Amino acid sequence: MKKIIALLLIAASVFALASCSQSQKQEYLNSLVEDNDFSGVVLMTENGRTVCEVAGGVEKTNSNEPITIDTRFCIGSVSKQFAAAAILTLQQDGKLNVNDRLEKYFPDYKYGNKLTIQHLLDMRSGIKEFYDVEYIDDAFTELPTGELRGVVTNNNSAEENQKLLEDWLMKQPLDFEPDTNFDYSNSNYFLLARIVEIVSGESYNDYVHETIFEPLGMNNSSFIDEDDFRSVSHLAAPTVHPQTVYVGVTMGLGDIITNARDMDRWLTSLRTNQILTEESVKMMTTDYTESDDQDYGYGIRMNDLGLFHTGYITTYQAIAYTDPEKGVNIFIVTNDDINPDINVIDICWGLLEKTEEETKA
């Protein structure tokens, strides 16, 4: 009996410590909503167990429908890891190789004999950025550059805009010789999505749905181009409506709409190898920048704390983080990036700092 009581006391102590640890993080998140008018979602899990979560704000500015942990958001450039994963699944199936030269897929491209798929994935291609960043109505707004402005518009279909963009990119000079520098360019990931279409014989959206979303049970994930994104059910709308071109040209680089639980499934898959093999994940999470102050793999950044990527589009700001060794996932997103008191990166690192403090304690 004494042994049983002792074991129960130990178990109670462990539970109390875990609850205390969880409540400290939860208190930190609760303060975001209470003190900073946070509109968005935070979800932190460890080996499938929810460590802490918070949701604040309303889905539409003209309604009282509250944002919940299941609310959907645009995630901007966090989408890039899905384009990279789509390429790697095709490589796993023997349908392409990241060392393939682009002339195999774009026969008329002037630099197709110099560039490989790898150069697109690791942002070492030298291909010109097609976006200019402006702030319209205080929102982070990316618009087609130069002669594309006013030509690539929402008066066109997604397919028409994609054709215009692809034709423009095929004519542009490189900013530097391939593999001599790292330079983040959205153009790389648009072309990767096009390669997925060329090789698979289906639309990029359909391929990602069938190969990634459906196997992982990501039933709340879709693409900006599939519908008028503002009509998507349970989507947290941007807090302002800037003149942003969405149709077609976000493909592969900033096109995904999803929610916290779906993102948790995706991040978990990077350590369970449900979609990508161990070899593919290693390729995806290797730093190719040759830089002391930047780290970039295939659509994923990395540092001493783990793997992550941020995303910005209109008033959405997101970060997806995972530490595969510890089984920790964090997804943070807001539809109100213009709130000066909210920065998703700071919130993510804040959660990790509190985790470290609790471990030392």
C-alpha positions in Angstrom: 0.0 0.0 0.0 2.8 2.4 0.9 4.4 1.7 -2.5 1.2 2.4 -4.3 0.7 5.7 -2.4 4.3 6.7 -3.1 3.8 6.0 -6.8 0.6 8.0 -6.8 2.4 10.9 -5.1 5.2 10.8 -7.7 2.6 10.7 -10.5 0.7 13.6 -9.0 4.0 15.6 -8.7 4.9 14.9 -12.3 1.4 16.0 -13.4 1.6 19.1 -11.3 4.9 20.1 -12.8 3.6 19.4 -16.3 0.5 21.5 -15.6 2.6 24.3 -14.2 4.8 24.2 -17.2 1.8 24.3 -19.5 0.1 27.1 -17.6 3.1 29.3 -17.8 3.1 29.1 -21.6 -0.7 29.4 -21.6 -0.5 32.5 -19.4 2.0 34.0 -21.8 -0.4 33.4 -24.7 -3.5 34.6 -22.9 -1.7 37.9 -22.2 -1.3 38.3 -26.0 -5.0 38.3 -26.5 -5.8 40.4 -23.4 -3.1 43.0 -23.6 -2.3 43.2 -27.3 -5.7 42.7 -29.1 -4.3 39.6 -30.8 -6.3 38.5 -33.8 -5.2 35.0 -34.9 -4.2 31.6 -33.6 -1.3 30.0 -31.8 -0.9 26.2 -31.4 2.1 24.5 -29.8 2.2 20.7 -29.6 4.8 18.1 -28.4 4.6 14.6 -29.8 1.0 15.1 -30.7 -0.1 16.6 -27.3 -1.3 20.2 -27.2 1.0 22.1 -24.9 -0.8 25.4 -25.3 -3.1 27.3 -27.7 -4.9 30.5 -28.0 -7.3 32.1 -30.5 -8.4 35.7 -30.6 -10.3 38.1 -32.7 -13.2 37.7 -35.2 -13.2 36.0 -38.6 -14.7 39.0 -40.4 -14.5 42.6 -39.3 -18.3 43.0 -39.9 -19.3 40.0 -37.9 -19.0 38.6 -34.4 -18.0 35.1 -35.5 -15.0 34.4 -33.3 -11.7 33.1 -34.5 -11.1 29.5 -33.2 -8.3 27.1 -33.4 -10.0 25.7 -36.5 -10.2 29.0 -38.4 -8.4 29.1 -41.7 -5.7 31.7 -42.7 -3.6 32.5 -45.7 0.0 31.6 -44.8 2.0 33.3 -47.5 5.6 32.0 -48.1 5.1 29.2 -45.5 3.5 27.6 -48.7 7.0 27.2 -50.3 7.8 24.0 -48.3 4.8 22.3 -49.9 6.1 23.1 -53.4 9.5 21.7 -52.4 7.8 18.6 -51.0 5.9 18.2 -54.2 9.1 18.2 -56.2 10.7 15.7 -53.8 7.7 13.3 -54.0 8.2 13.3 -57.8 11.9 12.5 -57.3 10.9 9.7 -54.9 8.7 8.3 -57.7 11.6 8.4 -60.2 9.8 11.0 -62.3 12.5 13.7 -62.0 15.8 14.5 -60.3 16.7 17.8 -58.6 19.9 17.8 -60.7 17.8 17.9 -63.9 18.5 21.0 -66.0 15.7 23.3 -66.7 16.0 22.9 -70.5 14.3 19.5 -70.0 11.1 21.3 -68.8 11.5 24.7 -70.5 13.2 23.9 -73.8 13.2 27.5 -75.1 14.6 29.0 -71.9 17.9 30.8 -72.7 19.5 29.7 -69.4 17.9 26.2 -69.3 21.3 24.5 -69.8 22.9 26.3 -66.9 20.1 26.0 -64.3 18.9 22.9 -62.4 15.8 22.2 -60.2 18.2 22.3 -57.3 19.0 26.0 -58.0 15.4 26.8 -57.8 14.8 24.9 -54.6 17.8 26.5 -52.7 17.4 30.0 -54.2 20.8 30.0 -55.9 19.5 30.4 -59.4 20.0 34.1 -60.1 16.4 34.3 -61.5 15.0 37.7 -61.2 12.3 38.5 -58.6 9.0 39.3 -60.2 7.4 40.9 -57.2 7.7 44.5 -55.8 6.7 45.1 -52.2 4.5 48.1 -51.5 2.4 49.1 -48.6 -1.2 49.9 -49.6 -3.6 50.8 -46.9 -0.9 49.8 -44.4 -0.9 46.2 -45.8 2.1 44.2 -47.0 1.3 44.1 -50.7 3.3 42.3 -53.4 2.6 43.4 -56.9 4.1 42.3 -60.2 7.1 44.4 -61.2 7.8 46.6 -64.1 6.1 45.8 -67.4 4.0 43.1 -65.7 2.1 45.6 -63.7 -1.2 46.3 -65.3 -0.8 43.2 -67.5 -1.0 40.5 -64.8 -4.3 41.4 -63.2 -7.4 39.9 -61.7 -9.3 40.5 -64.9 -7.4 37.5 -66.3 -7.8 33.9 -65.4 -5.2 32.2 -63.2 -3.9 30.3 -66.3 -3.6 33.5 -68.3 -1.6 35.2 -65.6 0.6 32.2 -65.2 1.4 32.1 -68.9 2.2 35.8 -68.9 4.5 35.4 -65.9 6.2 32.4 -67.3 6.8 34.1 -70.6 8.3 37.1 -68.8 10.6 35.0 -66.7 11.9 33.1 -69.7 13.1 36.4 -71.2 14.8 38.0 -68.2 18.6 38.0 -67.7 20.0 36.3 -64.6 21.0 38.5 -61.6 24.1 36.4 -61.1 25.7 33.2 -62.3 23.9 30.1 -61.0 25.2 28.7 -57.7 27.4 31.6 -57.0 25.1 33.4 -54.6 21.9 33.0 -52.5 19.1 35.4 -53.2 15.5 34.8 -52.1 13.3 35.1 -55.1 9.6 34.1 -55.4 10.1 33.4 -59.1 12.0 30.2 -58.2 9.0 28.6 -56.5 6.5 29.6 -59.2 8.7 27.7 -61.7 8.9 24.7 -59.3 5.1 24.6 -59.3 5.1 24.7 -63.1 7.6 21.8 -63.2 5.2 19.8 -60.9 2.4 20.4 -63.5 4.6 19.5 -66.4 5.8 16.3 -64.9 2.6 15.1 -63.2 0.3 16.1 -66.0 -2.2 17.7 -63.7 -2.6 21.1 -62.0 -0.3 22.0 -59.2 -3.3 22.4 -56.8 -4.6 18.9 -57.6 -1.2 17.3 -57.2 -0.6 18.8 -53.8 -4.2 17.9 -52.7 -3.7 14.2 -53.8 -0.1 13.8 -52.7 0.1 15.8 -49.5 -3.2 17.2 -48.1 -5.3 14.1 -48.5 -2.8 11.5 -47.1 -2.2 13.7 -44.1 -5.9 14.4 -43.5 -5.4 18.1 -44.1 -9.0 18.6 -44.9 -9.1 22.3 -44.1 -6.3 23.2 -46.6 -6.8 24.7 -50.0 -5.4 27.3 -52.4 -6.1 31.0 -53.1 -6.8 30.3 -56.7 -9.5 27.6 -56.2 -12.2 30.1 -55.2 -12.6 33.8 -54.4 -10.5 33.4 -51.2 -12.7 35.9 -49.3 -15.6 33.5 -49.7 -13.8 30.5 -48.1 -15.7 29.2 -45.1 -14.2 30.1 -41.7 -11.4 32.1 -43.3 -10.1 34.9 -41.1 -10.4 37.8 -43.5 -7.5 40.4 -43.9 -8.2 43.4 -41.8 -7.9 45.7 -44.8 -8.4 44.9 -48.5 -5.4 46.2 -50.5 -5.2 46.0 -54.3 -3.2 42.8 -54.4 -3.0 40.5 -57.4 -3.7 37.0 -56.2 -4.9 35.1 -59.2 -2.4 32.6 -60.6 0.9 34.2 -59.6 1.0 33.0 -56.0 1.2 29.4 -57.2 3.9 27.5 -55.3 5.2 30.5 -53.5 2.4 31.9 -51.3 -0.9 30.3 -52.3 -2.0 28.1 -49.4 -5.0 28.6 -47.1 -4.9 26.3 -44.0 -5.5 26.1 -40.2 -3.4 25.3 -37.2 -4.4 21.6 -36.9 -3.6 20.9 -40.5 -0.2 22.6 -40.2 0.5 20.5 -37.1 -0.2 17.4 -39.2 2.2 18.6 -41.9 5.0 19.5 -39.5 4.7 16.2 -37.8 5.0 14.4 -41.1 8.6 15.8 -41.5 9.7 13.5 -38.6 7.3 10.5 -39.3 8.2 10.3 -43.0 4.6 9.8 -44.0 5.0 11.9 -47.2 8.8 12.4 -47.6 11.5 9.8 -47.0 14.2 10.4 -44.5 16.6 11.1 -47.4 14.2 13.7 -48.9 13.7 15.5 -45.5 17.5 15.6 -45.1 17.8 17.2 -48.5 15.0 19.7 -47.7 16.5 20.7 -44.4 20.2 21.1 -45.4 21.6 24.7 -45.5 22.7 25.6 -49.0 23.4 29.3 -48.6 27.1 29.2 -47.9 26.3 32.3 -45.7 27.1 33.0 -42.1 24.0 35.0 -41.4 21.4 33.1 -43.5 20.3 29.5 -43.6 18.0 28.0 -46.3 17.2 24.6 -47.5 14.3 23.7 -49.8 11.5 26.1 -48.7 12.6 25.9 -45.1 14.9 27.9 -42.9 16.9 26.6 -40.0 18.8 27.8 -36.9 20.0 26.3 -33.6 16.4 26.2 -32.4 14.9 24.2 -35.2 13.3 24.4 -38.7 10.9 27.2 -39.6 9.6 29.5 -42.3 7.6 32.8 -42.2 5.0 34.1 -44.5 3.5 37.5 -45.2 0.6 38.3 -47.6 -1.7 41.3 -47.3 -2.4 41.5 -43.5 -1.6 37.8 -42.8 1.6 37.0 -41.0 2.5 33.4 -40.2 5.3 31.2 -38.9 5.6 27.4 -38.9 8.3 25.9 -36.6 9.3 22.4 -35.8 12.0 20.6 -33.8 11.9 17.1 -35.1 14.2 15.7 -32.4 12.0 17.0 -29.6 8.7 16.5 -31.4 7.7 20.2 -30.9 5.6 22.0 -33.4 4.5 25.7 -33.3 2.2 27.4 -35.7 1.3 31.1 -35.3 -0.7 33.2 -37.6 -2.5 36.5 -37.5 -4.8 38.2 -40.0 -3.9 41.6 -38.5 -0.3 42.2 -39.3 -0.8 45.9 -39.1 -1.1 45.5 -35.3 2.3 47.0 -34.1 2.2 44.9 -30.9 2.1 41.5 -32.7 5.1 39.8 -34.3 4.7 36.1 -34.9 8.4 35.5 -34.9 8.8 37.1 -31.4 5.9 35.0 -30.1 7.5 31.8 -31.4 10.9 32.5 -29.9 9.1 33.6 -26.7 7.4 30.2 -26.4 10.8 28.5 -26.9 12.5 30.7 -24.4 9.9 29.9 -21.8 10.3 26.2 -22.6 14.1 26.5 -22.0 13.5 28.4 -18.7 11.2 25.6 -17.5 13.6 22.9 -18.5 16.4 24.6 -16.5 14.1 25.1 -13.5 
